[in-house]
Amino acid sequence: MLQVTSSQLGLLNLLQIHLPKSR
């Protein structure tokens, strides 16, 4: 399992908000 830090979660959230979920 990959350990995800709060910073990474925050960055992922920002990316999801900035980039539309078209995947």
KEMAR-981236 format. One record per residue: residue number from 1; residue in one letter; x, z, y of N, C-alpha, C in turn. Coordinates in nm, 4 decimals. Layout:
BEGIN
NUM  a  X  Z  Y  X  Z  Y  X  Z  Y
...
# end
This chain:
BEGIN
1  m  0.0848  0.0000  -0.1209  0.0000  0.0000  0.0000  0.0878  0.0000  0.1252
2  l  0.0485  -0.0791  0.2240  0.1266  -0.0867  0.3484  0.0783  0.0185  0.4467
3  q  0.1740  0.0952  0.4989  0.1374  0.1985  0.5960  0.1147  0.1351  0.7327
4  v  -0.0046  0.1553  0.7869  -0.0355  0.0989  0.9187  -0.0377  0.2101  1.0221
5  t  0.0411  0.1926  1.1277  0.0483  0.2963  1.2308  -0.0602  0.2747  1.3358
6  s  -0.0859  0.3774  1.4136  -0.1890  0.3686  1.5179  -0.1591  0.2515  1.6107
7  s  -0.0311  0.2335  1.6440  0.0072  0.1242  1.7346  -0.0330  -0.0097  1.6738
8  q  -0.0057  -0.0259  1.5454  -0.0389  -0.1524  1.4792  -0.1895  -0.1734  1.4802
9  l  -0.2654  -0.0666  1.4530  -0.4115  -0.0784  1.4535  -0.4598  -0.1196  1.5914
10  g  -0.4034  -0.0576  1.6950  -0.4428  -0.0905  1.8321  -0.4137  -0.2365  1.8622
11  l  -0.2943  -0.2826  1.8216  -0.2573  -0.4223  1.8468  -0.3518  -0.5157  1.7725
12  l  -0.3836  -0.4827  1.6484  -0.4740  -0.5668  1.5696  -0.6102  -0.5737  1.6366
13  n  -0.6584  -0.4591  1.6851  -0.7885  -0.4560  1.7534  -0.7851  -0.5461  1.8755
14  l  -0.6779  -0.5347  1.9547  -0.6662  -0.6170  2.0758  -0.6649  -0.7646  2.0381
15  l  -0.5904  -0.7989  1.9328  -0.5821  -0.9390  1.8903  -0.7200  -0.9891  1.8492
16  q  -0.7934  -0.9071  1.7736  -0.9261  -0.9481  1.7283  -1.0187  -0.9687  1.8467
17  i  -1.0055  -0.8827  1.9488  -1.0925  -0.8947  2.0664  -1.0542  -1.0189  2.1464
18  h  -0.9229  -1.0405  2.1646  -0.8765  -1.1555  2.2429  -0.9024  -1.2855  2.1672
19  l  -0.8693  -1.2855  2.0391  -0.8895  -1.4077  1.9610  -1.0182  -1.3968  1.8800
20  p  -1.1078  -1.4952  1.8934  -1.2341  -1.4934  1.8191  -1.2090  -1.5014  1.6689
21  k  -1.2958  -1.4368  1.5916  -1.2795  -1.4390  1.4451  -1.3308  -1.5717  1.3901
22  s  -1.2442  -1.6696  1.3826  -1.2850  -1.8006  1.3315  -1.2219  -1.8250  1.1955
23  r  -1.1607  -1.7176  1.1391  -1.0952  -1.7354  1.0088  -1.1995  -1.7282  0.8994
# end
